[in-house]
């Protein structure tokens, strides 16, 4: 067999090395840089597309969130305003009913008693200040 012949073994090894090294140099110097450049460009392109799509998605989500928040704030404001108005109306109506209803005399006596207590407090305070 010629592959195992000791006379041609060195020449076979030599040509194998020459072809391997030449193929290696061609790959390293020309083909691999082109492939690397293409891969880098592809990666940059994909990154920009992903970022743009994410930015669009984020902006859509943020705008949807803002709309939801604004709607909920407007509804809350309307409900609070309505509740405040109804509470004020109820309070005024209840006060009017107390003033005109069966508790009118009790309300009058209560207000007189509170007025007398306040008057006594001011009189005592003024007397104490004069005595000092």
PLY file of the C-alpha trace (Angstrom):
ply
format ascii 1.0
element vertex 132
property float x
property float y
property float z
element edge 131
property int vertex1
property int vertex2
end_header
0.00 0.00 0.00
1.44 3.36 -0.97
0.12 5.14 2.15
2.26 3.00 4.41
5.39 3.08 2.25
8.26 4.62 4.26
9.79 6.23 1.19
6.70 8.31 0.32
5.61 8.93 3.89
7.58 12.17 4.27
6.35 13.63 0.97
2.77 12.78 1.84
3.16 14.47 5.22
4.82 17.49 3.59
2.04 18.00 1.04
-0.62 17.46 3.69
0.98 20.15 5.81
1.33 22.53 2.84
-2.29 22.13 1.80
-3.58 22.31 5.33
-1.61 25.47 6.13
-2.54 27.14 2.85
-6.21 26.30 3.41
-5.93 27.58 7.00
-4.33 30.87 5.87
-6.97 31.41 3.20
-9.72 30.79 5.75
-8.22 33.04 8.41
-7.27 35.91 6.09
-10.25 36.13 3.77
-13.23 33.96 4.57
-13.50 34.24 8.36
-13.34 38.08 8.47
-16.16 38.25 5.92
-18.27 35.83 7.90
-17.51 37.69 11.14
-18.48 41.02 9.54
-21.73 39.56 8.24
-22.54 38.09 11.65
-21.81 41.40 13.41
-24.02 43.31 10.98
-26.78 40.76 11.37
-26.54 40.99 15.16
-26.67 44.80 15.08
-29.63 44.73 12.72
-31.49 42.25 14.88
-30.69 44.24 18.04
-32.01 47.46 16.51
-35.15 45.70 15.31
-35.70 44.15 18.72
-35.12 47.51 20.44
-37.49 49.29 18.07
-40.18 46.67 18.55
-39.67 46.75 22.31
-39.80 50.55 22.30
-43.02 50.47 20.29
-44.50 47.87 22.62
-43.40 49.80 25.69
-44.80 53.07 24.32
-48.09 51.35 23.48
-48.25 49.84 26.96
-47.37 53.15 28.61
-50.00 55.03 26.60
-52.59 52.37 27.43
-51.62 52.56 31.10
-51.84 56.37 31.01
-55.30 56.20 29.46
-56.47 53.75 32.11
-55.06 55.91 34.90
-56.61 59.08 33.47
-60.01 57.38 33.10
-59.86 56.05 36.64
-58.83 59.47 37.99
-61.68 61.18 36.14
-64.16 58.61 37.43
-62.80 58.98 40.96
-63.06 62.75 40.75
-66.63 62.54 39.48
-67.59 60.06 42.20
-65.97 62.13 44.95
-67.62 65.31 43.70
-70.99 63.58 43.55
-70.54 62.09 47.00
-69.50 65.43 48.45
-72.50 67.18 46.93
-74.93 64.51 48.10
-73.41 64.60 51.59
-73.72 68.38 51.72
-77.33 68.19 50.54
-78.13 65.48 53.09
-76.48 67.51 55.85
-78.41 70.67 54.97
-81.71 68.79 54.70
-81.15 67.01 58.02
-80.29 70.31 59.74
-83.42 71.92 58.28
-85.56 69.00 59.47
-84.11 69.25 62.97
-84.73 73.01 63.08
-88.33 72.66 61.90
-89.27 69.26 63.27
-90.21 67.91 66.67
-86.69 68.51 68.00
-86.86 72.29 67.46
-87.41 73.07 71.16
-84.65 70.66 72.21
-82.29 72.20 69.67
-83.10 75.68 70.98
-82.46 74.64 74.59
-79.21 72.94 73.57
-77.96 76.05 71.76
-78.86 78.24 74.77
-76.96 75.91 77.11
-73.89 75.89 74.87
-74.04 79.69 74.60
-74.24 80.05 78.38
-71.22 77.74 78.86
-69.17 79.74 76.37
-70.21 83.02 78.01
-69.27 81.72 81.48
-65.91 80.57 80.18
-65.12 83.98 78.69
-66.28 85.82 81.82
-64.09 83.62 84.05
-61.15 84.07 81.72
-61.51 87.86 81.72
-61.86 87.94 85.53
-58.72 85.84 85.95
-56.77 88.10 83.61
-57.90 91.22 85.52
-56.89 89.74 88.85
-53.32 89.13 87.71
0 1
1 2
2 3
3 4
4 5
5 6
6 7
7 8
8 9
9 10
10 11
11 12
12 13
13 14
14 15
15 16
16 17
17 18
18 19
19 20
20 21
21 22
22 23
23 24
24 25
25 26
26 27
27 28
28 29
29 30
30 31
31 32
32 33
33 34
34 35
35 36
36 37
37 38
38 39
39 40
40 41
41 42
42 43
43 44
44 45
45 46
46 47
47 48
48 49
49 50
50 51
51 52
52 53
53 54
54 55
55 56
56 57
57 58
58 59
59 60
60 61
61 62
62 63
63 64
64 65
65 66
66 67
67 68
68 69
69 70
70 71
71 72
72 73
73 74
74 75
75 76
76 77
77 78
78 79
79 80
80 81
81 82
82 83
83 84
84 85
85 86
86 87
87 88
88 89
89 90
90 91
91 92
92 93
93 94
94 95
95 96
96 97
97 98
98 99
99 100
100 101
101 102
102 103
103 104
104 105
105 106
106 107
107 108
108 109
109 110
110 111
111 112
112 113
113 114
114 115
115 116
116 117
117 118
118 119
119 120
120 121
121 122
122 123
123 124
124 125
125 126
126 127
127 128
128 129
129 130
130 131
